[in-house]
Amino acid sequence: MNHYVKEFLHRGLIFSGLGPIVAGIVYVCLELSGTKLNLNGYEVFLAILTTYVIAFVQAGSSVFHTVEKWGKAKGALFQMIAIYVVYIGGYLANRWIPFEYIAILIFTGVFVLAYLGIWFSVYFITKKDTKELNEKLKIAQEGDLDKQVD
């Protein structure tokens, strides 16, 4: 089996159990806020299953950033598509958003903006931290060279 497929499955399995916990927390918060929930066993099972799959794919898709042949943009695009597909599928299956053109369009816009906002924030923070670390390493190396000359 391909190394990346194994890593996708490994990462997904490690974190996928968090999905149903998140679903439970959401339902508790809704209940505490006074929202009347009328869920049957099928709806609860579907919510647990879909949040498990969403968490599995979300965690597993981080492997796309480790594919050395791909650039950062290609890895991010593949991750965004994978996550979007499971989110939209899960949200529609659970009727968390209605199966209407405008609702799907709004969801897609919010999803893309949120994904890109998070991705660019992480990218620029990592880039800044890497630059600072490289400067510290350069200073440390220069100090080691000075000691060797003495």
N, CA, C and O atoms as a GROMACS GRO file, in nm:
protein
  600
    1MET      N    1   0.085  -0.119   0.000
    1MET     CA    2   0.000   0.000   0.000
    1MET      C    3   0.089   0.124   0.000
    1MET      O    4   0.193   0.128   0.066
    2ASN      N    5   0.047   0.223  -0.074
    2ASN     CA    6   0.120   0.348  -0.084
    2ASN      C    7   0.143   0.410   0.054
    2ASN      O    8   0.054   0.408   0.140
    3HIS      N    9   0.262   0.465   0.074
    3HIS     CA   10   0.299   0.528   0.202
    3HIS      C   11   0.199   0.636   0.241
    3HIS      O   12   0.160   0.646   0.358
    4TYR      N   13   0.157   0.718   0.144
    4TYR     CA   14   0.066   0.829   0.174
    4TYR      C   15  -0.073   0.778   0.212
    4TYR      O   16  -0.139   0.837   0.298
    5VAL      N   17  -0.118   0.670   0.150
    5VAL     CA   18  -0.248   0.612   0.185
    5VAL      C   19  -0.244   0.560   0.328
    5VAL      O   20  -0.336   0.582   0.406
    6LYS      N   21  -0.135   0.489   0.362
    6LYS     CA   22  -0.120   0.439   0.500
    6LYS      C   23  -0.121   0.554   0.600
    6LYS      O   24  -0.185   0.546   0.704
    7GLU      N   25  -0.048   0.660   0.567
    7GLU     CA   26  -0.041   0.775   0.657
    7GLU      C   27  -0.177   0.844   0.669
    7GLU      O   28  -0.215   0.888   0.778
    8PHE      N   29  -0.251   0.854   0.558
    8PHE     CA   30  -0.385   0.911   0.561
    8PHE      C   31  -0.473   0.831   0.656
    8PHE      O   32  -0.541   0.888   0.742
    9LEU      N   33  -0.472   0.700   0.640
    9LEU     CA   34  -0.554   0.613   0.725
    9LEU      C   35  -0.512   0.622   0.871
    9LEU      O   36  -0.597   0.626   0.961
   10HIS      N   37  -0.382   0.626   0.896
   10HIS     CA   38  -0.329   0.634   1.033
   10HIS      C   39  -0.375   0.764   1.100
   10HIS      O   40  -0.427   0.762   1.212
   11ARG      N   41  -0.355   0.875   1.032
   11ARG     CA   42  -0.394   1.005   1.088
   11ARG      C   43  -0.544   1.011   1.110
   11ARG      O   44  -0.591   1.060   1.212
   12GLY      N   45  -0.619   0.961   1.012
   12GLY     CA   46  -0.764   0.962   1.024
   12GLY      C   47  -0.812   0.882   1.143
   12GLY      O   48  -0.900   0.926   1.217
   13LEU      N   49  -0.754   0.763   1.161
   13LEU     CA   50  -0.797   0.678   1.272
   13LEU      C   51  -0.762   0.738   1.408
   13LEU      O   52  -0.838   0.721   1.504
   14ILE      N   53  -0.650   0.806   1.416
   14ILE     CA   54  -0.609   0.865   1.544
   14ILE      C   55  -0.708   0.971   1.590
   14ILE      O   56  -0.743   0.976   1.708
   15PHE      N   57  -0.754   1.056   1.498
   15PHE     CA   58  -0.835   1.171   1.538
   15PHE      C   59  -0.984   1.158   1.509
   15PHE      O   60  -1.061   1.244   1.550
   16SER      N   61  -1.025   1.055   1.440
   16SER     CA   62  -1.166   1.045   1.399
   16SER      C   63  -1.262   1.033   1.516
   16SER      O   64  -1.378   1.072   1.504
   17GLY      N   65  -1.218   0.981   1.628
   17GLY     CA   66  -1.305   0.968   1.744
   17GLY      C   67  -1.349   1.101   1.801
   17GLY      O   68  -1.444   1.107   1.879
   18LEU      N   69  -1.279   1.209   1.764
   18LEU     CA   70  -1.317   1.341   1.814
   18LEU      C   71  -1.445   1.392   1.748
   18LEU      O   72  -1.515   1.474   1.807
   19GLY      N   73  -1.476   1.344   1.629
   19GLY     CA   74  -1.596   1.389   1.558
   19GLY      C   75  -1.724   1.366   1.637
   19GLY      O   76  -1.799   1.461   1.660
   20PRO      N   77  -1.751   1.243   1.681
   20PRO     CA   78  -1.872   1.220   1.759
   20PRO      C   79  -1.876   1.298   1.890
   20PRO      O   80  -1.984   1.335   1.938
   21ILE      N   81  -1.760   1.322   1.948
   21ILE     CA   82  -1.756   1.403   2.070
   21ILE      C   83  -1.802   1.545   2.039
   21ILE      O   84  -1.878   1.605   2.116
   22VAL      N   85  -1.756   1.599   1.926
   22VAL     CA   86  -1.798   1.733   1.886
   22VAL      C   87  -1.949   1.735   1.862
   22VAL      O   88  -2.017   1.830   1.903
   23ALA      N   89  -2.003   1.632   1.797
   23ALA     CA   90  -2.148   1.625   1.774
   23ALA      C   91  -2.222   1.625   1.907
   23ALA      O   92  -2.323   1.694   1.923
   24GLY      N   93  -2.173   1.549   2.002
   24GLY     CA   94  -2.235   1.545   2.134
   24GLY      C   95  -2.231   1.680   2.203
   24GLY      O   96  -2.330   1.721   2.264
   25ILE      N   97  -2.119   1.749   2.194
   25ILE     CA   98  -2.106   1.881   2.255
   25ILE      C   99  -2.203   1.980   2.191
   25ILE      O  100  -2.266   2.060   2.260
   26VAL      N  101  -2.215   1.974   2.059
   26VAL     CA  102  -2.308   2.062   1.989
   26VAL      C  103  -2.451   2.037   2.036
   26VAL      O  104  -2.525   2.132   2.065
   27TYR      N  105  -2.490   1.909   2.046
   27TYR     CA  106  -2.625   1.877   2.090
   27TYR      C  107  -2.650   1.920   2.236
   27TYR      O  108  -2.759   1.966   2.268
   28VAL      N  109  -2.550   1.907   2.321
   28VAL     CA  110  -2.564   1.952   2.460
   28VAL      C  111  -2.578   2.105   2.465
   28VAL      O  112  -2.662   2.157   2.538
   29CYS      N  113  -2.496   2.175   2.386
   29CYS     CA  114  -2.506   2.322   2.384
   29CYS      C  115  -2.642   2.367   2.332
   29CYS      O  116  -2.700   2.462   2.384
   30LEU      N  117  -2.693   2.299   2.230
   30LEU     CA  118  -2.826   2.333   2.179
   30LEU      C  119  -2.932   2.310   2.286
   30LEU      O  120  -3.023   2.391   2.303
   31GLU      N  121  -2.920   2.199   2.356
   31GLU     CA  122  -3.015   2.166   2.462
   31GLU      C  123  -3.009   2.271   2.575
   31GLU      O  124  -3.112   2.316   2.624
   32LEU      N  125  -2.887   2.307   2.614
   32LEU     CA  126  -2.870   2.406   2.721
   32LEU      C  127  -2.918   2.545   2.680
   32LEU      O  128  -2.957   2.625   2.765
   33SER      N  129  -2.916   2.573   2.551
   33SER     CA  130  -2.962   2.704   2.504
   33SER      C  131  -3.113   2.711   2.490
   33SER      O  132  -3.168   2.815   2.453
   34GLY      N  133  -3.180   2.602   2.520
   34GLY     CA  134  -3.325   2.602   2.514
   34GLY      C  135  -3.381   2.552   2.382
   34GLY      O  136  -3.503   2.549   2.364
   35THR      N  137  -3.294   2.514   2.289
   35THR     CA  138  -3.339   2.461   2.162
   35THR      C  139  -3.399   2.323   2.184
   35THR      O  140  -3.336   2.236   2.244
   36LYS      N  141  -3.519   2.305   2.135
   36LYS     CA  142  -3.585   2.175   2.151
   36LYS      C  143  -3.540   2.083   2.039
   36LYS      O  144  -3.564   2.108   1.921
   37LEU      N  145  -3.475   1.975   2.079
   37LEU     CA  146  -3.428   1.876   1.982
   37LEU      C  147  -3.528   1.761   1.976
   37LEU      O  148  -3.568   1.706   2.078
   38ASN      N  149  -3.566   1.727   1.857
   38ASN     CA  150  -3.654   1.615   1.835
   38ASN      C  151  -3.581   1.515   1.746
   38ASN      O  152  -3.610   1.504   1.627
   39LEU      N  153  -3.488   1.444   1.803
   39LEU     CA  154  -3.405   1.351   1.725
   39LEU      C  155  -3.448   1.208   1.751
   39LEU      O  156  -3.474   1.168   1.864
   40ASN      N  157  -3.455   1.131   1.643
   40ASN     CA  158  -3.480   0.988   1.661
   40ASN      C  159  -3.346   0.915   1.657
   40ASN      O  160  -3.242   0.976   1.633
   41GLY      N  161  -3.348   0.788   1.679
   41GLY     CA  162  -3.226   0.708   1.682
   41GLY      C  163  -3.148   0.714   1.552
   41GLY      O  164  -3.025   0.719   1.553
   42TYR      N  165  -3.218   0.713   1.441
   42TYR     CA  166  -3.154   0.721   1.310
   42TYR      C  167  -3.076   0.852   1.296
   42TYR      O  168  -2.962   0.852   1.249
   43GLU      N  169  -3.137   0.964   1.336
   43GLU     CA  170  -3.072   1.095   1.324
   43GLU      C  171  -2.949   1.105   1.413
   43GLU      O  172  -2.848   1.162   1.373
   44VAL      N  173  -2.958   1.050   1.533
   44VAL     CA  174  -2.841   1.050   1.622
   44VAL      C  175  -2.730   0.964   1.563
   44VAL      O  176  -2.613   1.005   1.562
   45PHE      N  177  -2.765   0.845   1.513
   45PHE     CA  178  -2.666   0.758   1.451
   45PHE      C  179  -2.602   0.825   1.331
   45PHE      O  180  -2.480   0.819   1.315
   46LEU      N  181  -2.682   0.888   1.245
   46LEU     CA  182  -2.630   0.957   1.128
   46LEU      C  183  -2.534   1.069   1.167
   46LEU      O  184  -2.430   1.087   1.104
   47ALA      N  185  -2.569   1.146   1.271
   47ALA     CA  186  -2.483   1.254   1.318
   47ALA      C  187  -2.350   1.199   1.369
   47ALA      O  188  -2.244   1.255   1.339
   48ILE      N  189  -2.356   1.091   1.444
   48ILE     CA  190  -2.232   1.030   1.496
   48ILE      C  191  -2.147   0.978   1.381
   48ILE      O  192  -2.026   1.001   1.378
   49LEU      N  193  -2.209   0.908   1.288
   49LEU     CA  194  -2.136   0.850   1.175
   49LEU      C  195  -2.073   0.959   1.088
   49LEU      O  196  -1.956   0.950   1.052
   50THR      N  197  -2.150   1.061   1.054
   50THR     CA  198  -2.096   1.165   0.965
   50THR      C  199  -1.988   1.249   1.033
   50THR      O  200  -1.891   1.287   0.968
   51THR      N  201  -2.003   1.278   1.162
   51THR     CA  202  -1.898   1.354   1.228
   51THR      C  203  -1.771   1.270   1.243
   51THR      O  204  -1.661   1.324   1.241
   52TYR      N  205  -1.786   1.139   1.256
   52TYR     CA  206  -1.670   1.050   1.258
   52TYR      C  207  -1.598   1.057   1.123
   52TYR      O  208  -1.476   1.071   1.118
   53VAL      N  209  -1.674   1.046   1.014
   53VAL     CA  210  -1.615   1.049   0.880
   53VAL      C  211  -1.551   1.186   0.853
   53VAL      O  212  -1.442   1.193   0.796
   54ILE      N  213  -1.619   1.293   0.893
   54ILE     CA  214  -1.563   1.427   0.874
   54ILE      C  215  -1.429   1.440   0.947
   54ILE      O  216  -1.331   1.488   0.890
   55ALA      N  217  -1.425   1.398   1.073
   55ALA     CA  218  -1.300   1.408   1.150
   55ALA      C  219  -1.192   1.318   1.090
   55ALA      O  220  -1.075   1.357   1.085
   56PHE      N  221  -1.230   1.199   1.043
   56PHE     CA  222  -1.135   1.106   0.981
   56PHE      C  223  -1.070   1.171   0.859
   56PHE      O  224  -0.948   1.172   0.845
   57VAL      N  225  -1.153   1.224   0.769
   57VAL     CA  226  -1.100   1.284   0.646
   57VAL      C  227  -1.023   1.412   0.676
   57VAL      O  228  -0.919   1.438   0.616
   58GLN      N  229  -1.073   1.491   0.769
   58GLN     CA  230  -1.003   1.616   0.804
   58GLN      C  231  -0.862   1.585   0.855
   58GLN      O  232  -0.765   1.648   0.813
   59ALA      N  233  -0.850   1.490   0.945
   59ALA     CA  234  -0.719   1.454   1.000
   59ALA      C  235  -0.634   1.386   0.893
   59ALA      O  236  -0.516   1.418   0.878
   60GLY      N  237  -0.692   1.293   0.822
   60GLY     CA  238  -0.616   1.220   0.721
   60GLY      C  239  -0.567   1.307   0.608
   60GLY      O  240  -0.458   1.285   0.555
   61SER      N  241  -0.647   1.406   0.570
   61SER     CA  242  -0.611   1.489   0.455
   61SER      C  243  -0.490   1.578   0.481
   61SER      O  244  -0.436   1.637   0.388
   62SER      N  245  -0.447   1.588   0.605
   62SER     CA  246  -0.324   1.666   0.632
   62SER      C  247  -0.204   1.601   0.566
   62SER      O  248  -0.100   1.665   0.551
   63VAL      N  249  -0.216   1.476   0.526
   63VAL     CA  250  -0.106   1.407   0.458
   63VAL      C  251  -0.076   1.471   0.322
   63VAL      O  252   0.035   1.457   0.271
   64PHE      N  253  -0.174   1.539   0.263
   64PHE     CA  254  -0.151   1.601   0.132
   64PHE      C  255  -0.039   1.705   0.137
   64PHE      O  256   0.025   1.731   0.035
   65HIS      N  257  -0.016   1.762   0.253
   65HIS     CA  258   0.092   1.862   0.266
   65HIS      C  259   0.230   1.796   0.274
   65HIS      O  260   0.331   1.865   0.266
   66THR      N  261   0.234   1.665   0.290
   66THR     CA  262   0.363   1.597   0.301
   66THR      C  263   0.409   1.535   0.170
   66THR      O  264   0.519   1.481   0.162
   67VAL      N  265   0.326   1.541   0.067
   67VAL     CA  266   0.364   1.485  -0.063
   67VAL      C  267   0.471   1.576  -0.122
   67VAL      O  268   0.443   1.689  -0.162
   68GLU      N  269   0.593   1.525  -0.128
   68GLU     CA  270   0.707   1.608  -0.166
   68GLU      C  271   0.702   1.658  -0.310
   68GLU      O  272   0.756   1.764  -0.341
   69LYS      N  273   0.638   1.581  -0.398
   69LYS     CA  274   0.631   1.621  -0.539
   69LYS      C  275   0.536   1.738  -0.560
   69LYS      O  276   0.542   1.806  -0.663
   70TRP      N  277   0.447   1.760  -0.464
   70TRP     CA  278   0.347   1.866  -0.478
   70TRP      C  279   0.397   1.993  -0.409
   70TRP      O  280   0.475   1.986  -0.314
   71GLY      N  281   0.353   2.104  -0.457
   71GLY     CA  282   0.381   2.230  -0.390
   71GLY      C  283   0.280   2.254  -0.279
   71GLY      O  284   0.187   2.175  -0.260
   72LYS      N  285   0.300   2.361  -0.208
   72LYS     CA  286   0.208   2.395  -0.099
   72LYS      C  287   0.066   2.418  -0.150
   72LYS      O  288  -0.031   2.374  -0.087
   73ALA      N  289   0.054   2.486  -0.263
   73ALA     CA  290  -0.079   2.518  -0.316
   73ALA      C  291  -0.154   2.392  -0.357
   73ALA      O  292  -0.273   2.380  -0.330
   74LYS      N  293  -0.087   2.298  -0.421
   74LYS     CA  294  -0.153   2.175  -0.464
   74LYS      C  295  -0.197   2.092  -0.344
   74LYS      O  296  -0.307   2.036  -0.344
   75GLY      N  297  -0.112   2.083  -0.244
   75GLY     CA  298  -0.148   2.010  -0.122
   75GLY      C  299  -0.268   2.073  -0.053
   75GLY      O  300  -0.358   2.003  -0.007
   76ALA      N  301  -0.268   2.206  -0.045
   76ALA     CA  302  -0.379   2.277   0.018
   76ALA      C  303  -0.508   2.259  -0.063
   76ALA      O  304  -0.616   2.243  -0.005
   77LEU      N  305  -0.497   2.262  -0.194
   77LEU     CA  306  -0.615   2.246  -0.279
   77LEU      C  307  -0.677   2.107  -0.261
   77LEU      O  308  -0.798   2.094  -0.246
   78PHE      N  309  -0.593   2.003  -0.263
   78PHE     CA  310  -0.644   1.868  -0.245
   78PHE      C  311  -0.706   1.850  -0.106
   78PHE      O  312  -0.809   1.784  -0.092
   79GLN      N  313  -0.642   1.908  -0.004
   79GLN     CA  314  -0.699   1.899   0.130
   79GLN      C  315  -0.832   1.972   0.137
   79GLN      O  316  -0.928   1.921   0.194
   80MET      N  317  -0.839   2.091   0.079
   80MET     CA  318  -0.963   2.168   0.083
   80MET      C  319  -1.075   2.093   0.012
   80MET      O  320  -1.188   2.090   0.061
   81ILE      N  321  -1.047   2.034  -0.102
   81ILE     CA  322  -1.150   1.960  -0.176
   81ILE      C  323  -1.198   1.839  -0.096
   81ILE      O  324  -1.318   1.815  -0.086
   82ALA      N  325  -1.103   1.764  -0.038
   82ALA     CA  326  -1.141   1.645   0.039
   82ALA      C  327  -1.228   1.683   0.158
   82ALA      O  328  -1.330   1.619   0.184
   83ILE      N  329  -1.188   1.786   0.229
   83ILE     CA  330  -1.264   1.829   0.346
   83ILE      C  331  -1.400   1.884   0.304
   83ILE      O  332  -1.501   1.856   0.368
   84TYR      N  333  -1.402   1.963   0.197
   84TYR     CA  334  -1.528   2.020   0.151
   84TYR      C  335  -1.628   1.911   0.114
   84TYR      O  336  -1.746   1.920   0.150
   85VAL      N  337  -1.583   1.809   0.043
   85VAL     CA  338  -1.673   1.702   0.000
   85VAL      C  339  -1.738   1.633   0.120
   85VAL      O  340  -1.859   1.608   0.118
   86VAL      N  341  -1.659   1.601   0.224
   86VAL     CA  342  -1.720   1.533   0.339
   86VAL      C  343  -1.806   1.628   0.422
   86VAL      O  344  -1.908   1.587   0.477
   87TYR      N  345  -1.766   1.754   0.432
   87TYR     CA  346  -1.848   1.850   0.506
   87TYR      C  347  -1.983   1.870   0.438
   87TYR      O  348  -2.087   1.858   0.502
   88ILE      N  349  -1.982   1.900   0.308
   88ILE     CA  350  -2.108   1.927   0.239
   88ILE      C  351  -2.195   1.802   0.239
   88ILE      O  352  -2.317   1.811   0.258
   89GLY      N  353  -2.134   1.685   0.219
   89GLY     CA  354  -2.210   1.561   0.223
   89GLY      C  355  -2.272   1.536   0.359
   89GLY      O  356  -2.389   1.500   0.370
   90GLY      N  357  -2.193   1.553   0.464
   90GLY     CA  358  -2.241   1.533   0.600
   90GLY      C  359  -2.348   1.634   0.641
   90GLY      O  360  -2.448   1.598   0.703
   91TYR      N  361  -2.326   1.759   0.605
   91TYR     CA  362  -2.422   1.863   0.641
   91TYR      C  363  -2.554   1.843   0.569
   91TYR      O  364  -2.661   1.862   0.628
   92LEU      N  365  -2.549   1.804   0.442
   92LEU     CA  366  -2.673   1.780   0.368
   92LEU      C  367  -2.743   1.654   0.417
   92LEU      O  368  -2.865   1.653   0.431
   93ALA      N  369  -2.666   1.547   0.443
   93ALA     CA  370  -2.726   1.421   0.490
   93ALA      C  371  -2.798   1.441   0.623
   93ALA      O  372  -2.903   1.381   0.646
   94ASN      N  373  -2.742   1.525   0.710
   94ASN     CA  374  -2.803   1.549   0.841
   94ASN      C  375  -2.905   1.663   0.839
   94ASN      O  376  -2.968   1.693   0.940
   95ARG      N  377  -2.921   1.725   0.724
   95ARG     CA  378  -3.011   1.840   0.709
   95ARG      C  379  -2.969   1.957   0.799
   95ARG      O  380  -3.053   2.033   0.847
   96TRP      N  381  -2.836   1.968   0.822
   96TRP     CA  382  -2.785   2.082   0.896
   96TRP      C  383  -2.788   2.207   0.809
   96TRP      O  384  -2.795   2.319   0.860
   97ILE      N  385  -2.783   2.188   0.678
   97ILE     CA  386  -2.812   2.294   0.583
   97ILE      C  387  -2.914   2.236   0.484
   97ILE      O  388  -2.910   2.117   0.454
   98PRO      N  389  -3.004   2.320   0.436
   98PRO     CA  390  -3.105   2.267   0.344
   98PRO      C  391  -3.045   2.238   0.207
   98PRO      O  392  -2.947   2.300   0.166
   99PHE      N  393  -3.105   2.144   0.137
   99PHE     CA  394  -3.061   2.108   0.003
   99PHE      C  395  -3.119   2.208  -0.097
   99PHE      O  396  -3.206   2.176  -0.178
  100GLU      N  397  -3.068   2.330  -0.087
  100GLU     CA  398  -3.111   2.440  -0.173
  100GLU      C  399  -2.989   2.508  -0.230
  100GLU      O  400  -2.885   2.519  -0.164
  101TYR      N  401  -3.002   2.552  -0.353
  101TYR     CA  402  -2.890   2.613  -0.425
  101TYR      C  403  -2.825   2.725  -0.346
  101TYR      O  404  -2.703   2.726  -0.329
  102ILE      N  405  -2.903   2.819  -0.296
  102ILE     CA  406  -2.848   2.936  -0.227
  102ILE      C  407  -2.780   2.895  -0.096
  102ILE      O  408  -2.675   2.950  -0.062
  103ALA      N  409  -2.838   2.799  -0.024
  103ALA     CA  410  -2.777   2.754   0.102
  103ALA      C  411  -2.642   2.687   0.075
  103ALA      O  412  -2.545   2.710   0.147
  104ILE      N  413  -2.638   2.606  -0.029
  104ILE     CA  414  -2.512   2.539  -0.065
  104ILE      C  415  -2.409   2.640  -0.111
  104ILE      O  416  -2.290   2.628  -0.079
  105LEU      N  417  -2.452   2.741  -0.186
  105LEU     CA  418  -2.362   2.846  -0.232
  105LEU      C  419  -2.305   2.926  -0.114
  105LEU      O  420  -2.186   2.954  -0.110
  106ILE      N  421  -2.391   2.961  -0.020
  106ILE     CA  422  -2.345   3.035   0.099
  106ILE      C  423  -2.248   2.948   0.179
  106ILE      O  424  -2.142   2.995   0.220
  107PHE      N  425  -2.284   2.821   0.201
  107PHE     CA  426  -2.196   2.730   0.273
  107PHE      C  427  -2.061   2.721   0.205
  107PHE      O  428  -1.957   2.728   0.271
  108THR      N  429  -2.062   2.706   0.072
  108THR     CA  430  -1.937   2.695  -0.004
  108THR      C  431  -1.852   2.820   0.012
  108THR      O  432  -1.731   2.811   0.032
  109GLY      N  433  -1.915   2.937   0.002
  109GLY     CA  434  -1.841   3.062   0.017
  109GLY      C  435  -1.779   3.076   0.155
  109GLY      O  436  -1.662   3.113   0.168
  110VAL      N  437  -1.856   3.048   0.257
  110VAL     CA  438  -1.806   3.056   0.395
  110VAL      C  439  -1.694   2.954   0.415
  110VAL      O  440  -1.592   2.986   0.476
  111PHE      N  441  -1.713   2.833   0.364
  111PHE     CA  442  -1.612   2.729   0.379
  111PHE      C  443  -1.480   2.771   0.314
  111PHE      O  444  -1.374   2.762   0.376
  112VAL      N  445  -1.486   2.816   0.190
  112VAL     CA  446  -1.365   2.854   0.117
  112VAL      C  447  -1.295   2.970   0.187
  112VAL      O  448  -1.173   2.968   0.205
  113LEU      N  449  -1.371   3.072   0.227
  113LEU     CA  450  -1.310   3.187   0.296
  113LEU      C  451  -1.246   3.145   0.429
  113LEU      O  452  -1.135   3.188   0.461
  114ALA      N  453  -1.316   3.062   0.505
  114ALA     CA  454  -1.261   3.016   0.633
  114ALA      C  455  -1.136   2.931   0.610
  114ALA      O  456  -1.035   2.948   0.678
  115TYR      N  457  -1.142   2.840   0.514
  115TYR     CA  458  -1.026   2.754   0.487
  115TYR      C  459  -0.906   2.838   0.446
  115TYR      O  460  -0.796   2.823   0.500
  116LEU      N  461  -0.927   2.928   0.350
  116LEU     CA  462  -0.815   3.011   0.304
  116LEU      C  463  -0.763   3.103   0.414
  116LEU      O  464  -0.643   3.124   0.425
  117GLY      N  465  -0.854   3.157   0.495
  117GLY     CA  466  -0.811   3.242   0.607
  117GLY      C  467  -0.723   3.167   0.705
  117GLY      O  468  -0.618   3.216   0.747
  118ILE      N  469  -0.766   3.048   0.741
  118ILE     CA  470  -0.686   2.965   0.833
  118ILE      C  471  -0.555   2.926   0.767
  118ILE      O  472  -0.449   2.935   0.829
  119TRP      N  473  -0.561   2.881   0.642
  119TRP     CA  474  -0.441   2.834   0.573
  119TRP      C  475  -0.337   2.945   0.560
  119TRP      O  476  -0.220   2.924   0.590
  120PHE      N  477  -0.379   3.065   0.516
  120PHE     CA  478  -0.284   3.175   0.501
  120PHE      C  479  -0.231   3.222   0.636
  120PHE      O  480  -0.114   3.259   0.646
  121SER      N  481  -0.312   3.221   0.739
  121SER     CA  482  -0.265   3.258   0.873
  121SER      C  483  -0.154   3.163   0.918
  121SER      O  484  -0.048   3.207   0.963
  122VAL      N  485  -0.179   3.035   0.906
  122VAL     CA  486  -0.078   2.934   0.945
  122VAL      C  487   0.046   2.949   0.858
  122VAL      O  488   0.158   2.941   0.908
  123TYR      N  489   0.028   2.969   0.729
  123TYR     CA  490   0.141   2.983   0.636
  123TYR      C  491   0.231   3.099   0.675
  123TYR      O  492   0.353   3.083   0.684
  124PHE      N  493   0.172   3.217   0.697
  124PHE     CA  494   0.253   3.335   0.728
  124PHE      C  495   0.317   3.326   0.867
  124PHE      O  496   0.430   3.372   0.885
  125ILE      N  497   0.247   3.270   0.963
  125ILE     CA  498   0.306   3.252   1.096
  125ILE      C  499   0.424   3.155   1.088
  125ILE      O  500   0.529   3.180   1.147
  126THR      N  501   0.406   3.045   1.016
  126THR     CA  502   0.514   2.947   1.001
  126THR      C  503   0.632   3.008   0.927
  126THR      O  504   0.747   2.986   0.964
  127LYS      N  505   0.604   3.085   0.823
  127LYS     CA  506   0.710   3.149   0.746
  127LYS      C  507   0.791   3.246   0.835
  127LYS      O  508   0.914   3.248   0.829
  128LYS      N  509   0.721   3.324   0.917
  128LYS     CA  510   0.787   3.419   1.008
  128LYS      C  511   0.871   3.344   1.112
  128LYS      O  512   0.986   3.380   1.137
  129ASP      N  513   0.813   3.239   1.171
  129ASP     CA  514   0.886   3.161   1.272
  129ASP      C  515   1.009   3.093   1.212
  129ASP      O  516   1.113   3.086   1.276
  130THR      N  517   0.996   3.043   1.090
  130THR     CA  518   1.108   2.978   1.022
  130THR      C  519   1.220   3.077   0.996
  130THR      O  520   1.338   3.045   1.013
  131LYS      N  521   1.184   3.197   0.954
  131LYS     CA  522   1.284   3.301   0.927
  131LYS      C  523   1.359   3.336   1.056
  131LYS      O  524   1.481   3.348   1.055
  132GLU      N  525   1.284   3.353   1.166
  132GLU     CA  526   1.348   3.385   1.295
  132GLU      C  527   1.439   3.272   1.341
  132GLU      O  528   1.549   3.297   1.390
  133LEU      N  529   1.395   3.149   1.325
  133LEU     CA  530   1.476   3.034   1.364
  133LEU      C  531   1.603   3.026   1.280
  133LEU      O  532   1.711   2.998   1.333
  134ASN      N  533   1.592   3.050   1.151
  134ASN     CA  534   1.710   3.047   1.064
  134ASN      C  535   1.809   3.157   1.102
  134ASN      O  536   1.930   3.135   1.096
  135GLU      N  537   1.758   3.274   1.140
  135GLU     CA  538   1.846   3.383   1.183
  135GLU      C  539   1.920   3.344   1.311
  135GLU      O  540   2.039   3.372   1.325
  136LYS      N  541   1.850   3.281   1.405
  136LYS     CA  542   1.914   3.237   1.529
  136LYS      C  543   2.019   3.131   1.502
  136LYS      O  544   2.126   3.132   1.563
  137LEU      N  545   1.989   3.039   1.410
  137LEU     CA  546   2.086   2.936   1.374
  137LEU      C  547   2.209   2.998   1.307
  137LEU      O  548   2.322   2.956   1.332
  138LYS      N  549   2.187   3.096   1.224
  138LYS     CA  550   2.298   3.164   1.156
  138LYS      C  551   2.388   3.233   1.259
  138LYS      O  552   2.511   3.226   1.250
  139ILE      N  553   2.326   3.301   1.357
  139ILE     CA  554   2.403   3.369   1.462
  139ILE      C  555   2.480   3.266   1.545
  139ILE      O  556   2.596   3.287   1.579
  140ALA      N  557   2.414   3.155   1.576
  140ALA     CA  558   2.481   3.049   1.654
  140ALA      C  559   2.598   2.990   1.577
  140ALA      O  560   2.702   2.961   1.636
  141GLN      N  561   2.582   2.971   1.447
  141GLN     CA  562   2.690   2.915   1.366
  141GLN      C  563   2.806   3.013   1.357
  141GLN      O  564   2.923   2.972   1.361
  142GLU      N  565   2.775   3.141   1.345
  142GLU     CA  566   2.881   3.242   1.339
  142GLU      C  567   2.957   3.246   1.471
  142GLU      O  568   3.079   3.262   1.472
  143GLY      N  569   2.886   3.231   1.582
  143GLY     CA  570   2.950   3.227   1.713
  143GLY      C  571   3.041   3.106   1.726
  143GLY      O  572   3.150   3.117   1.783
  144ASP      N  573   3.000   2.992   1.675
  144ASP     CA  574   3.082   2.870   1.677
  144ASP      C  575   3.206   2.888   1.591
  144ASP      O  576   3.313   2.840   1.628
  145LEU      N  577   3.193   2.956   1.478
  145LEU     CA  578   3.308   2.981   1.391
  145LEU      C  579   3.408   3.073   1.459
  145LEU      O  580   3.529   3.052   1.448
  146ASP      N  581   3.358   3.174   1.531
  146ASP     CA  582   3.445   3.267   1.603
  146ASP      C  583   3.525   3.193   1.709
  146ASP      O  584   3.644   3.221   1.728
  147LYS      N  585   3.461   3.097   1.778
  147LYS     CA  586   3.529   3.021   1.882
  147LYS      C  587   3.637   2.932   1.821
  147LYS      O  588   3.742   2.911   1.883
  148GLN      N  589   3.613   2.880   1.702
  148GLN     CA  590   3.710   2.793   1.636
  148GLN      C  591   3.831   2.871   1.591
  148GLN      O  592   3.942   2.817   1.590
  149VAL      N  593   3.814   2.998   1.552
  149VAL     CA  594   3.923   3.083   1.507
  149VAL      C  595   4.012   3.120   1.624
  149VAL      O  596   4.134   3.126   1.609
  150ASP      N  597   3.955   3.144   1.741
  150ASP     CA  598   4.033   3.186   1.859
  150ASP      C  599   4.121   3.078   1.900
  150ASP      O  600   4.195   3.093   1.998
   0.00000   0.00000   0.00000
